[in-house]
Amino acid sequence: MNIAIVGATGNVGRKLLEVLERTNFEFSEIYLIASDKSVGKKITFKNKNYSIIGLSDFDFGKVKLAFFSAGSSIAEKWAPIAAKKTIVIDNSKYFRMDKEIPLVVPEVNSDALKLYKNKNIIANANCSTIQLVLALKPLHDQFKIKRVIVSTYQSVSGAGKNHMTELEEQSKLVLEKQKVNSKNFTKQIAFNVIPHIDSFMQDGSTKEEWKMTIETKKILDPNIALTSTCVRVPVFVGHSESVNIEFKSEINLEKIRQCLANAPGCKVYDERKDGGYITPVESAGDFITYISRIREDKTQKNSINMWIVSDNLLKGAALNAVQIATVLIKKYIH
Protein backbone atom coordinates (compact mmCIF):
# COMPACT_ATOMS: atom_id res chain seq x y z
CA MET A 1 0.00 0.00 0.00
CA ASN A 2 1.36 3.40 -1.00
CA ILE A 3 0.81 6.51 1.12
CA ALA A 4 1.50 10.24 0.90
CA ILE A 5 2.01 13.06 3.40
CA VAL A 6 0.97 16.53 2.26
CA GLY A 7 2.73 19.14 4.38
CA ALA A 8 5.63 16.82 5.15
CA THR A 9 7.99 19.65 6.17
CA GLY A 10 5.68 21.13 8.84
CA ASN A 11 5.37 20.34 12.57
CA VAL A 12 2.64 17.72 12.13
CA GLY A 13 4.09 16.33 8.90
CA ARG A 14 7.37 15.58 10.63
CA LYS A 15 5.50 14.04 13.57
CA LEU A 16 3.54 11.86 11.15
CA LEU A 17 6.82 10.40 9.92
CA GLU A 18 7.89 9.80 13.52
CA VAL A 19 4.61 8.04 14.34
CA LEU A 20 4.73 5.90 11.20
CA GLU A 21 8.18 4.73 12.26
CA ARG A 22 7.36 4.22 15.93
CA THR A 23 4.18 2.26 15.20
CA ASN A 24 5.71 0.20 12.37
CA PHE A 25 2.84 1.24 10.12
CA GLU A 26 3.07 -0.96 7.01
CA PHE A 27 3.27 0.61 3.57
CA SER A 28 5.04 -0.04 0.27
CA GLU A 29 6.00 3.46 -0.89
CA ILE A 30 5.75 6.86 0.74
CA TYR A 31 5.62 10.21 -1.06
CA LEU A 32 6.50 13.39 0.83
CA ILE A 33 4.70 16.43 -0.53
CA ALA A 34 4.94 20.13 0.30
CA SER A 35 4.72 23.57 -1.30
CA ASP A 36 6.71 24.41 -4.41
CA LYS A 37 9.30 26.32 -2.37
CA SER A 38 10.23 23.06 -0.60
CA VAL A 39 10.58 20.95 -3.75
CA GLY A 40 13.87 19.09 -3.84
CA LYS A 41 14.54 19.38 -0.11
CA LYS A 42 15.58 16.10 1.47
CA ILE A 43 13.98 14.41 4.47
CA THR A 44 15.50 11.31 6.05
CA PHE A 45 13.00 8.65 7.05
CA LYS A 46 13.89 5.10 8.10
CA ASN A 47 17.52 5.69 7.07
CA LYS A 48 16.51 6.65 3.55
CA ASN A 49 16.55 10.11 1.93
CA TYR A 50 13.34 11.29 0.28
CA SER A 51 13.03 14.33 -1.98
CA ILE A 52 10.07 16.63 -1.42
CA ILE A 53 7.56 16.58 -4.28
CA GLY A 54 5.49 19.63 -5.23
CA LEU A 55 1.77 19.37 -4.48
CA SER A 56 0.71 20.62 -7.92
CA ASP A 57 2.83 17.94 -9.62
CA PHE A 58 1.67 14.90 -7.66
CA ASP A 59 -0.70 12.22 -8.98
CA PHE A 60 -2.79 11.00 -6.03
CA GLY A 61 -3.73 7.94 -8.04
CA LYS A 62 -0.38 6.52 -6.91
CA VAL A 63 -1.48 6.16 -3.27
CA LYS A 64 -4.18 4.43 -1.24
CA LEU A 65 -4.06 6.97 1.62
CA ALA A 66 -3.04 10.63 1.80
CA PHE A 67 -2.40 12.37 5.10
CA PHE A 68 -3.04 16.12 4.77
CA SER A 69 -1.22 18.34 7.32
CA ALA A 70 -0.90 21.59 5.43
CA GLY A 71 -3.67 23.81 6.84
CA SER A 72 -7.22 24.71 5.84
CA SER A 73 -6.56 26.64 2.63
CA ILE A 74 -4.58 23.74 1.13
CA ALA A 75 -7.16 21.22 2.36
CA GLU A 76 -10.04 23.22 0.91
CA LYS A 77 -8.48 23.25 -2.56
CA TRP A 78 -6.55 20.00 -2.76
CA ALA A 79 -8.28 17.43 -0.52
CA PRO A 80 -11.37 17.10 -2.81
CA ILE A 81 -9.04 16.77 -5.81
CA ALA A 82 -7.03 14.05 -4.04
CA ALA A 83 -10.21 12.35 -2.79
CA LYS A 84 -11.23 11.57 -6.35
CA LYS A 85 -8.30 9.14 -6.49
CA THR A 86 -7.48 8.23 -2.88
CA ILE A 87 -8.70 8.41 0.73
CA VAL A 88 -7.76 11.63 2.55
CA ILE A 89 -7.18 11.94 6.30
CA ASP A 90 -7.12 15.67 6.94
CA ASN A 91 -5.62 17.37 10.00
CA SER A 92 -7.05 20.83 9.31
CA LYS A 93 -10.27 22.29 10.67
CA TYR A 94 -11.81 22.73 7.23
CA PHE A 95 -13.92 19.54 6.95
CA ARG A 96 -14.66 18.82 10.60
CA MET A 97 -18.25 20.04 10.70
CA ASP A 98 -19.28 18.73 7.28
CA LYS A 99 -22.18 16.37 8.09
CA GLU A 100 -21.09 13.93 5.40
CA ILE A 101 -17.49 13.69 6.62
CA PRO A 102 -16.64 11.61 9.71
CA LEU A 103 -14.79 13.40 12.53
CA VAL A 104 -12.94 10.65 14.32
CA VAL A 105 -11.05 9.87 17.51
CA PRO A 106 -10.65 6.08 17.14
CA GLU A 107 -10.94 5.20 20.86
CA VAL A 108 -14.19 7.21 21.02
CA ASN A 109 -16.15 6.87 17.76
CA SER A 110 -14.34 4.56 15.32
CA ASP A 111 -17.70 3.38 13.96
CA ALA A 112 -18.04 6.76 12.24
CA LEU A 113 -15.28 5.68 9.85
CA LYS A 114 -17.80 3.73 7.80
CA LEU A 115 -18.99 7.09 6.48
CA TYR A 116 -15.63 7.74 4.78
CA LYS A 117 -17.08 6.67 1.41
CA ASN A 118 -19.36 9.72 1.36
CA LYS A 119 -16.53 11.96 0.16
CA ASN A 120 -13.39 9.83 0.64
CA ILE A 121 -12.33 12.35 3.32
CA ILE A 122 -11.92 11.77 7.07
CA ALA A 123 -11.40 14.70 9.43
CA ASN A 124 -8.98 14.65 12.35
CA ALA A 125 -10.36 16.50 15.39
CA ASN A 126 -8.83 19.58 17.02
CA CYS A 127 -5.88 18.82 19.31
CA SER A 128 -7.56 20.19 22.42
CA THR A 129 -10.78 18.28 21.65
CA ILE A 130 -9.03 14.93 21.14
CA GLN A 131 -7.47 14.69 24.60
CA LEU A 132 -10.68 15.93 26.19
CA VAL A 133 -13.04 13.39 24.58
CA LEU A 134 -10.61 10.54 25.34
CA ALA A 135 -11.21 11.21 29.03
CA LEU A 136 -14.90 12.09 28.70
CA LYS A 137 -15.96 9.01 26.71
CA PRO A 138 -15.70 6.34 29.46
CA LEU A 139 -17.20 8.71 32.03
CA HIS A 140 -20.11 9.56 29.75
CA ASP A 141 -20.76 5.88 29.05
CA GLN A 142 -21.10 5.13 32.74
CA PHE A 143 -22.44 8.30 34.38
CA LYS A 144 -23.86 10.46 31.55
CA ILE A 145 -22.26 13.90 31.36
CA LYS A 146 -24.52 16.92 31.68
CA ARG A 147 -22.06 19.83 31.45
CA VAL A 148 -18.33 20.41 30.94
CA ILE A 149 -16.31 23.55 31.74
CA VAL A 150 -12.78 23.58 30.28
CA SER A 151 -9.85 25.96 30.57
CA THR A 152 -7.02 25.07 28.21
CA TYR A 153 -3.30 25.82 28.48
CA GLN A 154 -2.17 25.28 24.89
CA SER A 155 1.44 25.12 23.73
CA VAL A 156 2.79 27.28 20.92
CA SER A 157 3.52 24.25 18.69
CA GLY A 158 -0.22 24.08 18.09
CA ALA A 159 0.14 27.27 16.07
CA GLY A 160 3.14 26.14 14.00
CA LYS A 161 6.92 26.19 13.62
CA ASN A 162 7.14 29.99 13.37
CA HIS A 163 5.40 30.37 16.73
CA MET A 164 7.83 27.94 18.38
CA THR A 165 10.76 29.91 16.99
CA GLU A 166 9.25 33.16 18.20
CA LEU A 167 8.77 31.86 21.74
CA GLU A 168 12.46 30.99 21.82
CA GLU A 169 13.48 34.38 20.40
CA GLN A 170 11.20 36.34 22.74
CA SER A 171 12.43 34.42 25.79
CA LYS A 172 16.02 35.35 24.97
CA LEU A 173 15.05 39.02 24.53
CA VAL A 174 13.22 39.13 27.86
CA LEU A 175 16.13 37.52 29.71
CA GLU A 176 18.49 40.03 28.08
CA LYS A 177 16.09 42.83 29.12
CA GLN A 178 15.50 43.79 25.48
CA LYS A 179 12.26 45.08 23.98
CA VAL A 180 9.88 42.42 22.61
CA ASN A 181 7.79 42.99 19.48
CA SER A 182 5.40 40.14 18.70
CA LYS A 183 5.27 38.93 15.10
CA ASN A 184 3.00 35.89 15.21
CA PHE A 185 1.21 36.47 18.52
CA THR A 186 -1.27 39.20 19.49
CA LYS A 187 0.83 39.96 22.58
CA GLN A 188 4.13 38.90 24.10
CA ILE A 189 4.10 35.13 24.68
CA ALA A 190 7.40 34.76 26.55
CA PHE A 191 6.77 34.61 30.32
CA ASN A 192 3.14 35.47 29.62
CA VAL A 193 -0.21 33.85 28.72
CA ILE A 194 -2.64 34.94 25.99
CA PRO A 195 -6.38 34.19 26.41
CA HIS A 196 -6.95 34.17 22.66
CA ILE A 197 -6.59 31.32 20.13
CA ASP A 198 -7.97 31.68 16.59
CA SER A 199 -10.28 34.53 15.58
CA PHE A 200 -13.04 36.15 17.65
CA MET A 201 -16.71 35.45 17.00
CA GLN A 202 -19.70 37.74 17.51
CA ASP A 203 -20.59 36.33 20.93
CA GLY A 204 -17.09 37.03 22.28
CA SER A 205 -15.90 33.43 22.03
CA THR A 206 -12.93 32.50 19.89
CA LYS A 207 -13.15 29.91 17.14
CA GLU A 208 -10.93 27.57 19.16
CA GLU A 209 -13.50 27.63 21.98
CA TRP A 210 -16.34 27.14 19.50
CA LYS A 211 -14.49 24.20 17.91
CA MET A 212 -14.16 22.43 21.24
CA THR A 213 -17.90 22.68 21.81
CA ILE A 214 -19.17 21.61 18.41
CA GLU A 215 -16.56 18.89 17.90
CA THR A 216 -17.29 17.31 21.29
CA LYS A 217 -20.98 17.27 20.41
CA LYS A 218 -20.32 15.67 17.00
CA ILE A 219 -17.85 13.07 18.29
CA LEU A 220 -19.41 12.19 21.64
CA ASP A 221 -22.97 13.44 22.21
CA PRO A 222 -24.92 16.49 20.95
CA ASN A 223 -26.65 16.77 24.34
CA ILE A 224 -23.48 17.58 26.30
CA ALA A 225 -23.26 21.26 27.25
CA LEU A 226 -19.68 22.53 27.03
CA THR A 227 -18.06 25.89 27.58
CA SER A 228 -14.36 26.68 27.36
CA THR A 229 -11.69 29.34 27.64
CA CYS A 230 -8.68 28.62 25.43
CA VAL A 231 -5.33 30.10 26.41
CA ARG A 232 -1.94 30.06 24.68
CA VAL A 233 0.91 29.52 27.14
CA PRO A 234 4.73 29.72 26.79
CA VAL A 235 5.20 25.95 26.45
CA PHE A 236 6.78 24.42 23.35
CA VAL A 237 4.90 21.10 23.21
CA GLY A 238 1.98 19.69 25.20
CA HIS A 239 -1.55 20.94 25.83
CA SER A 240 -3.04 20.95 29.33
CA GLU A 241 -6.68 21.25 30.34
CA SER A 242 -8.41 21.98 33.62
CA VAL A 243 -11.79 20.27 33.34
CA ASN A 244 -14.94 20.48 35.49
CA ILE A 245 -17.61 17.87 34.74
CA GLU A 246 -21.18 17.73 36.02
CA PHE A 247 -22.94 14.36 35.66
CA LYS A 248 -26.61 13.49 35.37
CA SER A 249 -26.37 10.48 37.68
CA GLU A 250 -24.87 10.01 41.11
CA ILE A 251 -21.11 9.47 41.06
CA ASN A 252 -18.57 7.59 43.09
CA LEU A 253 -15.03 8.95 42.99
CA GLU A 254 -13.44 5.50 43.16
CA LYS A 255 -15.53 4.35 40.21
CA ILE A 256 -14.56 7.52 38.34
CA ARG A 257 -10.88 6.74 38.90
CA GLN A 258 -11.33 3.13 37.79
CA CYS A 259 -13.21 4.24 34.72
CA LEU A 260 -10.42 6.63 33.71
CA ALA A 261 -7.71 4.08 34.53
CA ASN A 262 -9.32 1.69 32.02
CA ALA A 263 -9.82 4.33 29.32
CA PRO A 264 -8.02 3.44 26.04
CA GLY A 265 -5.12 5.78 25.31
CA CYS A 266 -5.20 7.28 28.81
CA LYS A 267 -3.23 6.81 32.00
CA VAL A 268 -4.14 8.06 35.45
CA TYR A 269 -1.18 9.54 37.31
CA ASP A 270 -2.70 11.12 40.37
CA GLU A 271 -0.82 11.08 43.65
CA ARG A 272 -1.79 13.65 46.24
CA LYS A 273 1.70 14.86 46.97
CA ASP A 274 4.29 17.22 45.52
CA GLY A 275 4.88 16.27 41.89
CA GLY A 276 2.13 13.67 41.88
CA TYR A 277 0.73 14.84 38.54
CA ILE A 278 1.84 15.14 34.91
CA THR A 279 2.88 18.40 33.24
CA PRO A 280 3.25 19.13 29.51
CA VAL A 281 7.05 18.75 29.64
CA GLU A 282 6.63 15.12 30.73
CA SER A 283 3.93 14.40 28.15
CA ALA A 284 6.04 15.58 25.20
CA GLY A 285 6.99 12.66 22.96
CA ASP A 286 4.51 10.31 24.64
CA PHE A 287 1.53 8.65 22.94
CA ILE A 288 -0.43 8.57 26.21
CA THR A 289 -2.94 11.18 27.42
CA TYR A 290 -2.44 11.67 31.16
CA ILE A 291 -5.12 12.41 33.75
CA SER A 292 -4.27 13.90 37.15
CA ARG A 293 -5.81 15.92 40.02
CA ILE A 294 -9.06 13.93 40.04
CA ARG A 295 -11.29 15.20 42.84
CA GLU A 296 -14.88 16.02 43.74
CA ASP A 297 -16.21 19.50 43.15
CA LYS A 298 -17.99 20.08 46.44
CA THR A 299 -19.74 23.24 45.20
CA GLN A 300 -21.88 21.33 42.71
CA LYS A 301 -23.74 18.02 43.05
CA ASN A 302 -22.35 15.05 41.07
CA SER A 303 -19.35 17.02 39.80
CA ILE A 304 -15.60 16.51 39.57
CA ASN A 305 -12.46 18.40 38.59
CA MET A 306 -9.50 16.89 36.76
CA TRP A 307 -6.35 17.80 34.81
CA ILE A 308 -5.61 16.38 31.33
CA VAL A 309 -2.24 16.62 29.56
CA SER A 310 -1.21 15.33 26.13
CA ASP A 311 1.35 15.90 23.38
CA ASN A 312 -0.67 18.02 20.94
CA LEU A 313 1.51 17.08 17.97
CA LEU A 314 1.17 13.35 18.65
CA LYS A 315 -2.25 12.29 20.00
CA GLY A 316 -3.52 15.77 19.19
CA ALA A 317 -2.64 15.37 15.51
CA ALA A 318 -0.19 12.86 13.98
CA LEU A 319 -0.85 9.83 16.18
CA ASN A 320 -4.62 10.23 15.91
CA ALA A 321 -4.33 10.40 12.10
CA VAL A 322 -2.24 7.21 11.95
CA GLN A 323 -4.65 5.46 14.33
CA ILE A 324 -7.51 6.45 12.02
CA ALA A 325 -5.61 4.94 9.09
CA THR A 326 -4.91 1.75 11.04
CA VAL A 327 -8.58 1.18 11.95
CA LEU A 328 -9.65 2.11 8.43
CA ILE A 329 -7.35 -0.49 6.88
CA LYS A 330 -8.28 -3.16 9.40
CA LYS A 331 -12.06 -2.72 9.19
CA TYR A 332 -13.04 -0.92 6.02
CA ILE A 333 -10.48 -1.13 3.21
CA HIS A 334 -8.43 -4.03 1.93
N, C-alpha and C positions, 0 to 999 in steps of 0.2 A: 504494500500500500504506500503510495506516495503522498506526501504532505507539503504544505507551504506555510510560511510565516510572513505575513504582511506587517511591516513595521519592525523588522528584525533587529534594527539598530537602537531601538528605544528601550526604556526601562523594562517594560513588560515583555517586549520581544526577546530581550536577553534572558529574562527570567524564564520565559517559555523554553528556551534551549536548555537552561539548567534543569528545569523540571522534567523535560523529556529524557535527559540523561539520568537523572536521579531515580526516575520511575521505570527505567528500561522500557519506555514506550516503543513498541515495535513498528517500524516503517521500512520501506525499501529505499526511497530517495526523499531528500528534503531540499526545498528551494527557499532561499532566504531573499525576501523582497523588501525594498524600501523606496524612498523617493529618488528621483533622477540624480540628485546631488550626491547620493551615497553609492551610486552604481560603480562597481569595480572594487569597492572596499572589501577587505577580507575579514571574515569572522572564523575563528577556530572553534570547531564543535566535534567532540569525540576524536580528538587528535587529527582532524582533517580540516584543511582550509577550504572555505566556501566563499565564492565571490557574490557580492550583492547584485541582485537582478532588479532592473527598473520595473515598477508596477505597470506602466503603460505597455511594456514589451512582453509581459508574461501571459502565457496561455494556460488558463486555469483548468483546461481539459486534461492537463498532465497529472492532476492530483485528485485524490479522493476526499481530502479534508483541507480546508484553508483556515488557519487561525489569523484573525484580523486584530491587530493591536496598534492601530495607527490613528486613532481619534475619530470623532463623529463625521467630520467633513469627508474624509477618505471613505469611511464606511458607507455613508449616504450614497456616494457616487459609485464606488467600486464593488461593494458587497453584492448588490443585485446582479451586477454583470458577472461576477464570479459564481454566484448561486445558480446561474443557468447551466453551469458545467460541473459544479462541485458542491459540497456542503460547507457552509461558512459558520464558524464559531466566532462571534464578534464580541470584543471586550469593551467597545464604546457604549455610550448611553443611547445611541440613536434609535435602536430597534426595541429597546426594553419594554415599552408600553404598547407596542403593536399587538393587537389581540390575536393575530394569527401566528405570531412568533413566540415560541416558548422561552421563558426567562427561567433559568435553571440553576439551582444549587443541588448537586446530585444527592447529597445526604438528606435533603429536605423534600424535593419534588421531582425525582428522576422520571416519574411516569409522564411528566409533561413533554419529555423528549420525543414521544410518539408523534407530536405535532410538527416535527421538523420538516416533514414533507410539504407542508403548506407553502413555504417559500424557500426551503433549503437553507434557512438561516436560523441559528440558535443564538440567543442573547445571553451574555455573561452578566450577572448582576453587579451592582455597585459594590466596591470594596467594603464600605462600612455596613452595607446591608447584609453581605454574605456572612460575616462573622456573627452578626446579630441573630439572623434566622437560624444559624446552626445551633445556638443556645436556646432559642425560643421554641423550636420545633418539638423536642421531647417534652418540654413543660406544657406546651399547648395541648399535645396529645393526651396528657394525663390530667391536667387541671383546668384547661380552657382559659386562655388569656383574655382579659377584658380590655386592659389599657397598658401601654408602654410609654415611658418617658425616658429619652436617651440624650445624654450629652456626650459628644464625641471629642476625642483629642487626636486629630489626624496628622500623620507625618507629611513632610513636604514632598516625599517621593511620589505621593498620590497625585501631585500636580505635574511631575515630569522632571527630567534630568536638569533642565535649566534652573528649576527651583531648588534642587539639591545643591547645585553649584553656588547659587546665591546665598543660601543659608551659611555655607562654609565661608564665603567671602565676607558677608556681613558680620559673622562672628569674629573674624580676624580684625575687622575695622573697629568693632566695639571694644575689643580687648586692647587695641592700640589707641583707644580714645579718639578715633577718627570719626568724621561725619558719615552717616549712613543714608544713602538714597536708594529707595526700593525700586527695582526694575520690574520684577515679576509679581510682587506682592502689593496689596493696597496700602500696607504699612510695614514698618520694620518687623521682620520675623525673628531675627536673632535676639535671644533673651527676652522674648515677648510672645504673646498669643494673639491670634486674629480671629474674632468670632464671625467669620465670613468665608464661605467656600461656595464657588460658582456665583451666578448672577442673582440679583434680588428680584423677587416677585411682588405683585401688587399688594399682597397681604402682609408684606414685611418679612416673609420667610425667604430663605435662599433656595435655589434649585437643588442643592445637595440635601437639604432638609426635606424638601418635597419628594425627592427621589427615594429617600429612606422610607417614607410613609407609603407611597404608592407601590413600590417594589415589594415591601413586606406583605402588603395586602394581596398582590398578585401571586407571590410565591407561596405564602402560608395560609392566609385567611382574610377575605375582604371585610370581615366583621371586627377585626382587631383595630382599636383606636391607637394611633401612635403619634407622638409629637417629639420633635428633636431640636437640639441646638448643635450645629456643627462648627467645630473650632479647629483652625490650623495651628499646630504647635511646632516649636523648633526641635523636632526629632527627625532624623533622616529616614528611618524605616520602621514601620509598625504603628498600627492604629489601635487606640484604646477607647473604650466606651464605658461610661457609668450608666447603668441601666436600672430603672425602677419598673417593676411589673406588678400589676394588680390582676388577680385571678377571679374567675366567676365562682369557683368552688373553694371549699375550705382546704387549706394547705397544711402540710407537715414539713418542717424544714429538713428533717432527715431524709424524707422521701424526695424532696427537691434536690438535695445533694446527690442522692443515688441516681436519680433521673439524669442529672447533668454528667455524672461520672460515667454513665453508660452511653452518652450521646456520641454518635459517630463523628470523628474528626475533632473532638474536644477532649480536653483534659482538665480536671479540677485540681488546682494547686492553691489550697486555701488553709493556711495555718495562721492562727491568731497570735502571731508574734512578729517581732521586727523582721522584715524581709520575707514574710510568709505569703507572698503574692508574686505575680509575674508582671514585669514591666515591658515596654516595647523593645528595649535593648535586648532582653533575653529571648523575645519571640522572633527576632530577626533571623531569617534563614531556616526557620522551623515550619514544617507543614501543619503543625497542631495549632488550634485555637484554644487559648487558655482562659479558664474562668476562675476568678478569685473573689474575695470579700463578700461571700454569700451570707446574707443576714436578713432577718425580718425587718420590715418597715413598720414600726410600732405606731405610726401616725395614721395608718390606713389599714383597714381590715383586709386579710388575705393578700398581703403585698410583701414583696422582697426587694432588696437591692443587691446588685452584683457588679462585678468588674470584668470586662471581656477584652482580651488583647490578642492580636493576630498580625502576622506579616502581611501587609496590604498588597505587596507585589506577588506574593505566593498564593495563599488561599484567597486573598482578595482579588486575584486576577489570574495569573499564569496557572497555578495549580488547579483552580476551579475549572479553567478551560480544558486542561488536559484530562481532568476527571470526567468532564462532560463527554469528551471524545472517547474515553475508555468505555463508558457505559453505552454510548451510542453504538460503538463497534460490537460490543458484547451482545446487546439486545436487539438492535434495530437495523444494522447494516452488515453485510457479509462480503 
